[in-house]
Each structure stands twice: as C-alpha cells, then as structure tokens.
Amino acid sequence: MDEKINKLVLPTPFAVGDVNVYLIKGDSLTLVDAGVKTEEAWESFKKQLKETGYEPKDIEQVVLTHHHPDHVGLLEWLPEDIPVYGHPYVRPWIEKDKDFLKSYDLFYSRLFTEFGIEGDVEKMLLALKSPLRYSAERALTYETEEGDVIPGFENWTLFETPGHAQSHLVFYREKDGTLIAGDHILATISSNPLLEPPLDPLKERPKPQLQYNESLRRMLGVEIREVFTGHGPEVKKTHELIERRLSRQHDRSMQVLELLKEKPLTTFELTKILFPAVYEKQLGLTLSETTAQLDYLISNEAVTKRINDDGTAYFSA
C-alpha cells in the first residue's frame, strides 16, 4: 500500500512556532505526534484532518516522536480508545506521574545549586514547568524502543535518537529513504539538547549534547532522501545539514572555551553572557544550551570543573 504522508501544520504558543504532525494511511491510519493542547490547535487539526477526508475518530493509532508538550498535547482530546505508542520515557510525562514530577523538581533544584543560580528558585521551577499546561494527560498504551515493530506501521524502522529529548524516536522507511524525524533534524534551526532527569533518579544525569551528537552521527549511516521535520520545511540534503550542525556546535563550544580562558565561571554566569536578552524568559532552554557546550568541552578535556563547598560548580580552561 502506498503510504501517503499528509502533513498537518498546527499553531503553538511557543517561540519555535508551528508544529508539524503527520497522518499516514498504511495498514492503519496512523497519526505521528499530536500537537499542543490549545483550542486553536484543536480547531486547526480538525479542519486539516477533514480536508484529508478524515475525522478524529477515524485515527487508529498515534505514534510519538517524543514527549514534549507541542508533540503530545492533543492526545487528551482524541478518542480514548485510540492506542498511543511511544518511548518508555514518555509515560511519566503524559500520565502525570507524581513521583516522577517530584523527582524533576528535585533534579532541577540540585542543578540550580550547582549552576550558581541567583534569584527566586521556586518561581524559576514553576516557570520551567509552565509549558506542561499545554501537554496531555493520557495513558501510554504501548512502550516502543529500537527494534520494535509497530502494528499497522510495519514499513517504518524505529531508531532511538536521544538528545533533544530523552524519549526521542525517529521513523525510517527504507524503500524510499523517508525519515520522520520529529525535532531530531530541523531545516532552519538547530535542536536544543534539553536537560531532563533520568527515569531512575539514582542514576547520573544524561548529557544531552553528547547524546545528540551521537544520534546525529548515526543518521549519517542511513540513506535518507527526505526528512519530514517536527517544525518547518522538509530537508533534502540531510547528511550535509548534519555535518553543518555538528560543525556549528563545535564552533559554539569554542566561543565558550575562550570565555573560560579569561576566568572561571559558573553555568549561570555563562548563560547570562551567552544569552543576555532571553535567559530570564527562556531559562530552561538557555541553561540547557550552556550545559550542552560545557559537557562537550569536558568530554574533550578542554575544560575542568571544580565544585565549591556551597555546591556551586566553576568551569575553567
């Protein structure tokens, strides 16, 4: 069966702009990702769905690239009998697992101490979680990991691609080199490797930039003709874009290295230098980006980390 990919472009309240979701008619009518939970997105979704000849009740399953609110929100308003497939890390987020969300608060509270954050920490934690109001509360029906085959979606190979999110998956159709990439590969912007707690709170925190670089390099070994992205237009010259992304990330880290040659700095001090205009409004994104470059530099032994008696970490070249 020819599995036509219908792209639905939905509005979001986020700086990234519209989000793309995909309707694919194979053995099952599959929706890949589910937009953000706003009335505007829901009305746009129903309108575009109708233009393809379907209604929400016709969707037979939902497959998720990752757990971020702009990709899962409308799950809450879809019919309850539609099964949802996603990475195990999706579950605590969309099921609003209270213990996990408490561990998220603890995770960031500890990081704030290490980062040398100044200001109202409680207020900052609330701001970090504010996007969750656009997420869904919905059961994850089936957990999917690399090597699994999703029924009705058998022509698509599943790759785990952690980095932008700990739950991130991409889907590859070998017969024509098509990749549904979520936020792993974007045409016009680089994906932010977001700081997220491990599923097991006793484990060391993930290092998303290092994960992301590895996940990108894996895609260099895959014959990709076209990428359908989570935001923005499709990508044709995928391998060239990946090489560019890796090179630019290295260049950004070199800028951080130059700053650290002048004097030791905390993560928060660096964040304010790198993102003076937006760090307050986009604290989670900017701290994640700064940490990404520091993790990269430490992995290359270009930078050392020293923790003071108060728990604050200083980085020096």
N, C-alpha and C positions, 0 to 999 in steps of 0.2 A: 504494500500500500504506500502511495506517495504521501509522506507526512509533511504537509504544508505547514510552515511556521507563520502564524498570524501574530504580528507584533502589536501590542496594545500599550499606548503611552499614557501614563496616569500622572496627575499632578501630585506634588508633595509639598509640605510646609518647610522643607529643609533647603539649605543653601545649595545643595547639589542639583536641585531642580527636579524635573520629571523623572519617573522611574519606568523602566520597560518590563512588562510581563509578557509571557508568550503562551499562546493557545496552539496546541499541536494535536491534530487528528490522526492518530495511529490506530492500533487495536483498541485503545481507549482514548477518550477526549481528555487530554492532559493539560492542566494549567501549570506553567512553570513560574513560580513566585506569585505573590498576591497583593502587591501594592501596599498602601498605607491606609490606616483606618480613619478616613475623613469622609464626610458626606459628599464632598466634591469629587474625591477619587472614586467613591462607590457609584455615583451617577455616571461619571465618565466611563467607568468599567462596564456598567450595564449597557450603555449606549453603544460602545465599540463592540461589545460581545454580540449585541443584536445585529450589528452590521455584518458580522461574520455568519449570522444565521442561528445563533445560539442564545440561550438564557442561562443564568447561573445554575439552575437545577440540572442542566444538561452536562455539566462538568462531571467527569467520572473519577478524577483524582487530581490532587495537587502535589507537585514535586518542588521542593525548596532548594535554592542555591545556598541560602544562609539565613540566619535568624534575625537580622536587623529589621527594625520596625517598618521601613519603607519596602520591605520584601515579604512581610508576613501579615500586615495589619488587617486586610480584608478577609482573612481566614475566619475571623469572628462572625462575619456577616454572610458567609457562604452556608449552604445547607449542611446540617450536622452530619448527614450520612456520607459525605464525600471523604474518602480516606486521604490522609496527609502523610507524605514521605519526606524525611529529612534526616540530617546527621544527628547522632545522639546528643550533641551539644545544643541542638535546637530545643530539645524537650523542656529543660527548666525555664527557658525564656518564655515560650508561648504558653506553658502550663502554669506560669507564675509561681514556681516552686519557692515557698517562703524561706526555707533553709538556704537555698542557693542564693536568693536575693540578699539575705543577711550576710552570706559569705562574700558577696560582691561589695557590700558596704565596708566590710572589714578589710577586704583586699585593697580597696582604694584608700581607706583611712591609713593603712600602713604605708602605702605608696606615697601618700601626701606627706607623711613624716619624712620618708626617705628623700622625696623631691625637694624638701625645704619650702613647702607651700606656705605663703603668708595670707592671712585673711580668715574669713568665716568658713571653716571646713564643712560644717553641717549644710550651709547654704550651697556650697560648691558640690557636695554629694547629691543634693536634690537637683541641682542644675544638670549634673551628669546623667541622671536618670529621667529627666523630663521628657526625652523623646519616647520613652516607653508608653506614654499615654496614646501614642499612635500605633502601638503594637496590638497583638491579638491575645485573647485568652481562649485557647483551643487545645484539645488533645493532639499530640503527635501520634498518629496511628501506627506507623512503621518506621523504625530506625534503619537508615541506609548508610553503608560505608563502601569504600572502594572494593570492587569485585562483585558487589551485589548487582542483581538484575531486577529491575522494577517491572512487574507485570504490566502489559499494555504499553510499555516503553522500552521494549527489548532491544531496539536498534541503537540505543544510546548507551555508550560506555561511561561509567561513573568514575571520576577522578577526585580524590580528596586534595584540596588546594588551600590549606590553612595559610593565614597571613592577614588578609583584610578582616577575616572573622575566623574564629576557631572552628566554626561549623561549615566552612565553605566547601562546596562541591561544584564541579563543572560537568557538563554532559557533552559527549563527543559522538558524532555519527560518522563512522569511518567511511561509509560508501561515497560520501560527497565532501568529507572534510569539514563538516559544520560543527562549530563549538558554541554551546550556550554557556556563557562564561560568568553570568551574574556580575559581581563587582571585581572579579579577579583580573580581567583585562578590560580597560576602558579606552575609548578612542582619543578623548581630548584632555583627560585629567588622569593623574596617577592615583591609584588606590591607596587610601590611608591605612597603614597597618595598625589596627586598633588594639589598645591594651585591654585584655579581657582575662578574667581569672580562670585558672584551670578548673575542670569539673571536680577534681579531687583537691580540696583546699589545703591538703598537706603537701601537695606537690609544688615544685618551683614554678614561678610564673612563666608562661610562654614568652618567647621572644619573637613577636610577630614579623618584624622586618626580616629576620633571618629565615623564618618560615616562608615568608612571601617570596623572597629571592629564590629559594629552593623550588617553590611551587611554580614560579615563572620559568625557571630553567627547565623544569620537567616538560613544559609545553613546547620547548624548542625541539624536543624529540618526537613531537606529534605533527603529522602532516595536516595542517589547518588551512582550509581555503577561505573560510569566512567565519567571523566571530559575531554572534548576537550578544550584545552587552546589556548590563543592568541599567546603564544610563547613557544616553547619547546614541550616535550612529553606529553602524556595523563597522567592523575592522576587517580589511582585506590582507594587508601586508603584516601579518601578525608577528612573525619572527623578527622583522625589522623593528617593530614597535617594542617588543620585549627587550631587545638589545638596547634600545634607546632608554627605556625605563630603568634598566639596571645601571646603565652608564650615568644617568642623571642622578640616581640615588647615591651613587659613589661620589659624584661631584658635590652633592649637598653635604655629605658627611665630611668632605674635605674642608668645606666652609666652617663647619662646627669645629673641626680639628684646629684650624687657625685661631679661632676664638679661645680655645682651651690652651693654646701655646702662650697666650698673654697672661692668664691667671686661672687658677682652679675655679670652677663654677658648679652650682647645683643645677639640677634639671629645671627647676622653676626659673632660676636666673637666666638660663639659656633660652627657655621658652619665651620669656619677655623680650629678649634681644632678637630672637628669630621672628617672632610674631607680635610685634608691639601693638598693632592695630586691632587684632582679633583674639588675643589669648584669653581675655576675660569672657567674651561671649562664646567662644568655642574652646573651652578649657580642655575637654576630653580629647578633642582632635589634635590640638596643638601639643599637649603633653605627650600624646601617643607618637606624634611625628618626631619630637625631640628625643624621646626614649629610643625610637627606632634608629636614629643616627648614632646615639651613644652605644646601643647594643652592637651595632655594626662595627664601630670603631674598636670597642673592647674585644670583639671576636677576632679582629685583625691585629690585636695587641698594639694599637696605636695610642690607646688611652688607658689610664688606670683609674680605679675607683677606690676612694677612701671614705669610710663611714665614721663620722664623729660620735662622741659619747651620747649626743642627743638623738642619734639615729639618722641624721641628715647625711646624705652622700654627696661628696665632692668629686668632680672629674677633672683630671689634668692630663696634659700631653707630655 
